[in-house]
Amino acid sequence: MAASDEVLKVADLVSTASLNVRVLAGEAGIGREVLWAHSCELSDPERWLGPHELLMTVGLCVPAEPEEQAAFVGRLDDAGLAGIMIGDHDTAPAITRPLLEEADRRGFPVLSVVSETPFAVVARHVASGTSSAQIQQVLKLSKLYQVATNADDDAAALVRDLVSLLGVGIRVEDRLTGLTIVEANPTVPAGQSLETRSYPLRGTYEADLHLAEFPREPLDGFLLVHLLKVLEVNIDRIMGAFTHWAERSARAMTGLLNGTVTAEAEELLGDVSLADGFQVAAFGGRVAPHVARGVVLQRMTVIVGRSRVAHLALIPHRELARFREFVEGTGKTFGVSSTFTDLRDVRSAAEEAGRVRSAGRHGGRSWVEFEGTTISVLARSQREAEEIVVGVLGPLADPDGHADKLRETLFAFLRNDRRWRETAEELGVHRQTLSYRLKRIEEETGLDVSSSADLSSMWIAYQAWQQTRT
């Protein structure tokens, strides 16, 4: 039996002769605390038992296959259980070498108890062994929940207060990105170091608690169970707010792609000046959740959303270095546009980024920026597109019926690859009417529809017209 001021250990159960318990494997872990002992025969007992709790079973929950037995021990240990006690019953499968080796590797106690020892006796023994420390536990537990209540929605303050109360370091890591959600550490005297243990948080969002403790001063298992619950609730609240931000960001991006700077977009960008410009990054769907979550966790002023063909991030120049450092670790290709300064050009920037990503996907680089000059650059902004339209089309760009008729004739001619019959059919006119209109186009624009160079200019003007009118 443990001393009156100590928490019961697995070793105490083994040393109690009346229980008739022996160690099958994982003897290095018999110093683990035992908060409670509970029987469970479900196939996933790690869902129902928590840290420092001892699983008691007649073997129905233990898989029969060697590899599955080893994985079973791993799941129990990852959940923080104190160990497993298997009754010596006919219902128990044969304990295989892989299970024993995995338990020894992890220092996870696997115990055997004779069939004559009822599990109820073991449970009462654990309960009586831990009751002496309950008053102090309850007092500290009361303070723990008082801290949680007073923290309101300030997760950083909550974690700082919990560290001060419990004397341990707390870091919660988002499992998707590997980024820290909240963190605080106690003051560590010179020459000392902390030992870290990790526990999964079983809330809505996948995260892990990394608990840093002073040597030989582990956090009491009773308090650990409640700490996990408090953190699960608060991390769900934090990540829920982040999800709401991601939804707003996606709506803002949709508006920008449609040429509208919404109030949400202005609010998300805050006081960021776009005088130095912004760039748009295009990336694939597999890495999109990682990017969206990471942008929020690192509190970047970046708008993340998607178009019909790619996921996108609008990155002001002041955030470019941080964003690049973050995403380069994903191993995925990010195509990045040239610099723009007008939010009305987000669609053009997105298209450019998409082309850069497509061209660079097989180049072995994760970050591919726009380089050089292509025809698409000639109309990469609204202002430049309008200049091209006026400069090439001349009077055909005017908003009047005569110009509309000639302009649509030219565009149909270009769309149909200069095929007269198809163009006439699309316009619903006779071939002679088409011939007359093309001559008028040449006269008013000074361009020759049979010249390759002039046709190239006309085609660019046609693309620029579409860009400014859609």
N, C-alpha and C positions, 0 to 999 in steps of 0.2 A: 504493500500500500504506500502511496505517496505521502510525504510529510504534509502536515496540516497547511503549510503555506506554499505548497507546490501544486502544479497542475499534474493530473495523472498522465503517465506515459505508457506507451505500448509495453515497455520493459516491465512496468508494474504488473500488467496482466500476465505476462509470461512467468514472472517470479512468484505469482500467487499459486501455491501448490494445489489448493482446492479447486481451481478452475481447470487444471490439467490441460494447459495450452502449451504448444511447442511451436518453434519457428521453423518454417519450411524453407524460406528464402527471404532476402532483403534484411538480414540481421543488422546491417549498418544503419537502418532507419528505426530501430526500436526505441530511440530517444524521442520519437515524434509524440506530440501531445495528443491526448484523446479527450475530445470535448463531449462526445456522445457515442453510443453504440446502437446501431439500428439494423434490423433485418430487412432484406429486400431480395426478391427473386425475379424482378423484372430484368429484361435484357439490357437495359441502360441505367443501371443504378446510379451512375455518376450524375444523372439529372435530378435525382431525388435526395442525395446526400451532399453535404457541403464540406468545406475544409475542416480538418481535424476530427472528422467523424469516422468511426470504425464500421465497415460493412460486415455484417454477419449473414452467412448464406449456407444452405444445405447443398449448394452446388448447382441449383437450377438456373441461375443467372450466368454461370461460367460456361463459355463456349467449349465445344469438344475438340475442335481442330487446333493443333499446336500454334500455328501462326495467329489464329484468332485469339487464343489465350494470351499470347504475348501482347497483342494490341489492346486487349481488355485491361491488362495491368497498366498499360500506358495511359489509357483513358481515366482510370481511377486515380492514378498519380497526378495527371494533369489537372484533375478537378480538386486536388489538394487533400484527398482522403488520408486518414491516419494509417490505414492498412485494410486488409481483408482477412476475416476469420472464417475458415471453411469447416463446417461440421463433418465429422467422420461418419457419413451416411452413405447408403447405397445409391442415393440419387446423385451424388457428386461424380463428375467425370474424372477420368484419370488425369492427374496433374502432370503436364508434360515438361520436358527440359526447357523449351523456349520460354515458357511462363516463368520458370524458376530463374533462368538466366537474365530475363528482362527485369525481374524483381530485384535481383542482386545488383544489376547495373544501375538501377535507379535508387537503390536503398529503400525499396517499398516493401514493408513487412507483409509477408504472406504467412498466416498462422493456421494451425490445425487445432481443433478442439474435439475432445472425445464426445461421442454421441450421448453419453450420460450427463453431460453438462448442458442444461437448458440455456438457450440464448437469453431468457429473462434474467437468469442469475448473473450473466455477464453484464447485461444492461444495468442492473441494480448496483453491481460493483462499480461500474464506471460512474454512475450518478452519485453514489456516496463518496467516491474518491474525489470528485470535482466540487462537491457542495461547500467545502471549507473556504474556497476562494470566491464564492458567489457574491458575498456582500460587496467586496471591492469591485467585482465585475459589474454588478448592477449599478453602482454609483457612477462608474466610468461610462457605462452604457447610457445612463441617463444624460450625462454631460455630452456624449457623442450626439444624441438626437437633439439636444438643446442647441448645439453648434449648427447642426444641419438645418434646424428650423430658423435660426436667426440669420443664416446666410442669404435667405431669399433666393434671388436668381444669380448671385455672384459666386460662380463656381471657383474662381481663383481664391477668393476670400475663404470659402468653405474649406478648400484643401489646405490652405495655410493654417487655419485654426485646427484642423484635424491633425496636422503634423505637430503642432504645438501640444495638443492634448495627448497624443499617443506616443510621441517621441520616435517616430519613424519617418522615412522619406516616402513620398507618394508620387508616382508618375503614371498617368493613364495614357495608353498609346492606342491610336486608331489602327485597327488591324489591316484595313484596306490600304492605307498609305504608309504606315509605319511612322506617322507623325505624332508628336505629343499633343494631347488635347489639353491637359492641365498638369502642373507639376509644382512641387514644393519639397524642400529638404530641411532637416533639422541642422543645427549648428554641430559640426563634427570637430572635436578637439584635435589638435595637432598630433600626428602620429597614429591616429585611429582611422579605420575605414569601415564602411558599411557592407553588409552582405545582402544580396538581392534575391528575392523569391518572386515568382510571377504567378498570377491567378487570372483565369478568364472571367470577364464580366458578362453575365448572361442576360443583358437587357435586349432591347430591340436592335441596337447597333453593336456590331462586333468590336470589342475593345479588350485590352488586357491591362490589369493592374500590376505594376512593378513596385514591390514593397521593399524598401531599403531599411535594414535593421542593424542595430549594433550587435556585435558578436555576443552570443550567449544571452541575448535579450530579445528573443522573438516575441512578436505581438501575440497576445493571448488568443487562442483559437475562438473563444466565445465572442470576443470583440471583433475578430477578423470577419466572422460571418456577417455581423451587422454592418461593418465598414463596407463590405462588398455590396450589400443591399443599398446603403445610402449612396454609394458611388454609382451604382447601376441607374438609380432614379435620376440622379443629377446629370450623368452623361447622356441619358436618353433625352433629357430636356435640352441640353446644349446641342446635341446632334439634330434634334427636331428643329431647333431654330436655324441651324445651318441648312437643313433641307429646305426650309421656307425661303432662305436667301437664294438657294440654287434655283428655285422655281421662279422667283422674281427676276433673277439674272437671265434665265432662259427667255422670259417674256420680253425683257428689254432688248435682247439680241434679235428676237424676231421682229420687233419694231424697227430696229436699226437696219436690218436687211431689207425691210420694206420702205426705207427712206424716211422713217419717223423717229425723231428723238423724243422718247416718252419721258414722263416725269420720273418713272422708275429708273430709267437709264441715267438721268441727271443726278438722281439721289445716290445711285450706286457709285457713280464716278466722283461724287462729292466735290471737293475743292481742287481736284486734279486739273491742271492746266494742260490743254492739248496743243499749246503753242509749239512745244517741242515735238509734237506728233505722236502717233500711235501706230502699232502694227497689229495685224491679225494673224493668228496661228491656226492652221487647219490640222486636224488629227482624227484618228479612227475611233470607232465606237467602243472598242474593248478597253481603251485607256481613259475614256471620257469620265466615268465615275471617279476614278483616281484623281483626275485633274480638277474636277469640280469640288471634290472634298478637300483637296490640298490647297486650292486657292482660298477657301474659306478658313481652314485651320490656320493658315499663315497670314490671314487677314490682308491679302493682296487686293488692291483696287483694280480688279480685272473682271470683265463681264464675260461669262461663259454661257454658250448656248449652242444651237445647231442650225444648219441649213438643211436643204433636202438631200445633200450629198455628203456632208462632212460635219463634224463637230468643230466648234470655233471658240477662240478666246480673243477678245479685244484687249490689247495690252498697252497701256500708256508707257511712254519711254522710261519713266522713273521706275517702273516695275519690271522692265524687260530682263534685267540681269537675274533677279530673284526667280522669276518665272522660268527662265531657261535653266538655271541650276537645278530647280525642282524637277522639271520634266525630262531632263537628259538622263536621269536615272531610271526611267521607265523602259528604255530599250526600244521605244516606238518612234516612228518618224513624224516629225512636226514640220510642216511646210509653213514658211513665214513670209508675209508680204513685204513690200517696200514700205516706206514711211508715208502716212497720210496725216492731214491736219483737220479735215472736215468730216464730222460724223455722218454726213450724208453720203460719204464715199465708202462706208463700211461694206456695202455689197460688192463694190469693185475690189476692195482689199481682200474680201473673202474669196472671190473668184480667183484672184491672183495667188493667194495662199494655197488654194486647192490645186492649182496648176503646178506650183512649186513642189507641193507634197507628192503629186503624181509622178513628177519627173525625178524626184529624189528618193523614192521608196526603195530602190535597189542599189543605192550608192553607198550603203553602209553607215551613213551619218544619221543621227537622231534629230539634229537641228539643222534644217536646210533653209537658208534665207534667199530671198530673191536676189539674183545677180544679173547684170547685163541689161540689154535693151531688146525688147521684142515689140511686135506690132501692138500687142495688147496694152503696152505701156502708153501708147499714144492716146488712149482713151481711158486711163486708169482713174480719173476723177471726174466729177460732174462738171467742174469748170472747164477742164481740158476737153471733155467730150463736146460741150456746147461750142467751144472755139473751133473744133474740127468740123462740126455740122455747118456752121456759118461759113467757115473758110472754104469748104469744098462745095457745098450745095449752093451757096450764094442766095439768089432770090428764091430758090426752091425751098428754103428754110422759112420763108415768110408764112404767117398764119392767114392765108386767104385761099379761096376756092381754086383759083388757077394754079397756085403753087402746090396745093394739096394733090391735085390731079396729076401733075407732072412728077411730083415726088413719089407718089404711090406707083406710078408707071415704072419709074427707075428702080424702085425697090423690088417690084415684082420681077422685072427683067433680071436683076441680080440673083434673086432667090431661085429663079428657074435656070440658072447657069446660061443666060443669054439665048435660051431656046425660044424662038419667036412664037411657035404654035402654042406651047404651054403658057407663055406669058399672056398671049391674047385671050386664051380660054379663061385664065384666072381673072383677068380684068373684065371679061365679057364684052370685048370690042373686036372689030374687024382687024385683020393684019395690016391693012393700009392705015387705019387709025393709029395703030401702034407705031408704024414707021414715021408717021407725021409727028407723034409725040416725042419720039426719040430724037428727031431732028431739032425740035424745040428745046429739048433738054440740053443738047450740045450747044445751041446758040446762047442759052441763058447762063450756062455754067462755064462755057469755054472749054469743056472737056470732050474727048472723043470716045464714044462707047466701043470703038473697035481697038483702042489702045490699051495694052496690058497695064501700063503705068497708070493711066487715068482710071481704069477699072479698079485697080488696087485702092486708089484714093476714094473712089465711090463706095467701095465695099467697106472701108474703114469708117466712112461717114455714115453708112447705113447702120453699122454696129453701134456707133456713137449715138445715133438717133434713138435706137432702141434702148440704150442705156439711160438716156435722159428722159425718156417718155414712159418707162415701165417701172 
